[in-house]
Amino acid sequence: MADLLLQEVDPMILDRIARLAVARGWTQAQTCVAVLEQGLFSTELEVRSGFADPEVDALAEAIAALQALPAVHGF
């Protein structure tokens, strides 16, 4: 998979990874792993809107409970 990713990455991104590796004193492989991990965590937060699993479950239950309430006129 790593070969596939590196072959299809924009050369400018590869250059930025190389510069980051030098700045951090990491290998390019270590830098790629760190960047992938951070990007994954960031993307997961976007998808989950920053809520942890218990918060998502509690919010879903609260919404379901509100939807189950009978309609009240004038509210």
VOVOSE-298666 format. One record per residue (C-alpha): residue in three letters; x, y, z. Coordinates in steps of 0.05 Angstrom, whole numbers, padded with zeros to 5 digits, always signed. Each point is the difference from the previous one (the first is absolute). Layout:
AlaXYZ;...
***
This chain:
Met+00000+00000+00000;Ala+00057+00048+00016;Asp+00027-00007-00070;Leu-00068+00016-00029;Leu-00008+00061+00044;Leu+00069+00027-00016;Gln-00009-00010-00074;Glu-00064+00039-00002;Val+00018+00057+00047;Asp+00010+00069-00030;Pro+00075+00016-00005;Met-00011+00064+00040;Ile-00029-00041+00057;Leu+00059-00047-00003;Asp+00047+00060+00004;Arg-00037+00027+00061;Ile+00005-00069+00033;Ala+00075-00001-00015;Arg+00009+00070+00030;Leu-00040-00019+00062;Ala+00042-00063+00008;Val+00064+00042-00001;Ala-00029+00052+00048;Arg-00022-00054+00050;Gly+00061-00045-00009;Trp-00045-00057-00021;Thr+00005-00048-00058;Gln-00049+00010-00057;Ala-00035-00064+00022;Gln-00009+00026+00071;Thr-00024+00066-00027;Cys-00051-00033-00046;Val-00027-00041+00058;Ala-00006+00061+00045;Val-00034+00041-00055;Leu-00048-00057-00016;Glu-00018-00009+00074;Gln-00012+00074+00011;Gly-00041+00005-00064;Leu-00040-00061+00019;Phe-00015+00026+00070;Ser-00020+00068-00029;Thr-00045-00031-00053;Glu-00033-00046+00051;Leu-00016+00061+00044;Glu-00031+00034-00060;Val-00042-00061-00016;Arg-00021-00009+00073;Ser-00007+00075+00011;Gly+00048-00005+00058;Phe-00047-00041+00043;Ala+00024-00063+00036;Asp-00041-00063-00007;Pro-00039+00008+00066;Glu-00018+00072-00019;Val-00023-00021-00069;Asp-00043-00056+00031;Ala-00030+00047+00052;Leu-00016+00052-00052;Ala-00032-00051-00046;Glu-00043-00026+00058;Ala-00021+00071+00019;Ile-00020+00015-00072;Ala-00040-00065-00004;Ala-00035+00017+00065;Leu-00018+00069-00025;Gln-00026-00028-00065;Ala-00044-00049+00038;Leu-00035+00056+00039;Pro-00071+00015-00024;Ala-00009+00063-00040;Val-00024+00059+00042;His-00039+00057-00033;Gly+00032+00067+00005;Phe+00069-00026+00018;
***
